[in-house]
Amino acid sequence: MTAEMARRATLFGVAMVLIYTALISSADAITKFIAGGYAAPQLYAISGGLVALFCLLAESLSNRSGLVAAVRTTQVPAMAVRSIATVIAATCFFYAFKLLPFAEVFVFVGLMPIFAGLMSGPILREKVSLAVWISLAAGFVGVICLFPGGIHSISAGHLIALSASLSGTTSMVMARYIGRHETNALAQVFWPNVTIMLVMGCALPFVYKPMPLIDVGWAAAYAGFLFLARWVLVVALRQMAAYVVTPLMNLQFVWMVILGALFFGEIPGAHIYLGVTFVMGSGLYLIYEQFARSTIVQQDAVRVMTGSLKASPAPATGTPAE
């Protein structure tokens, strides 16, 4: 891959993450609007089934490789880990939002880049430099700035939110791992949502409440946004490191500010804008760092090919180097 191709891939990945943040924020807004009257299994059994159906419809309309090939994966263990992690994250975030204020939950969302950095080494073999760690820390400081009151005590809600953050990061890191071995993004959306549908479907008979047609429509809209968001995120994770994607995902705070002001009458204070500045600055630096790294690697490769960058001399062993 040339330096120009690497830059284009990064720009494409950034665009995908920005689209993802808009889509997932819209899905979150719908959740906030309708989820209060329903249990998690009901919402997720319906939405999981709809998202899986959307995957099949998208493939049938494209008429490319067939439905079986569209959802086939060669990374079965990794896909199983991703699917289970997705179920745990969805459930934990649902109940975290019910037990905690929106602001406190997003403190734990801000931890996800840190967890991604920790996981990238052992799982993805991606080296995370000191400069990147400093940028990740700055991004987390920005998230903390959004909530100057802080967290005064640990509760079950906080532990659930922490579990959501860990499992959500695991799901994203596994998406990048799978993306290294296969390019079938649709399978990465299909199987986690089938798993959600099956798991939540087991509990559905015990918690089901009749839904008026308008709420069914909202659930379908939620599933549509979720389908597009998860597909876009898988594509983005194929282009950029997980620890770069996750801080950029914090830009969803900007969308949350906009949606909160437009639909829920929530007017942000000055501390929110300060926090967004930290978050956006962190994300922009990580983009710059990825650009710079890919450019340096490509320049070194070109120099070796042209002979302007000499190979290291052979060590002195008493015999001439061949």
ABEGO torsion letter per residue (X at the ends): XBAAAAAAAAAAAAAAAAAAAAAAAAAAAAAAAAAAABBAAAAAAAAAAAAAAAAAAAAAAAGBAEAAAAABBABAAAAAAAAAAAAAAAAAAAAAAAABBAAAAAAAAAAAAAAAAAAAAAAAGBBBBAAAAAAAAAAAAAAAAABAAEBABBBAAAAAAAAAAAAAAAAAAAAAAAAAABABAAAAAAAAAAAAAAAAAAAAAAABBBBBAAAAAAAAAAAAAAAAAAAAAAAAAAABBAAAAAAAAAAAAAAAAAAAAAAAGBBBBAAAAAAAAAAAAAAAAAAAAAAAAAAAAAAAAAAAAAGABBBBBBBBAGBBBX
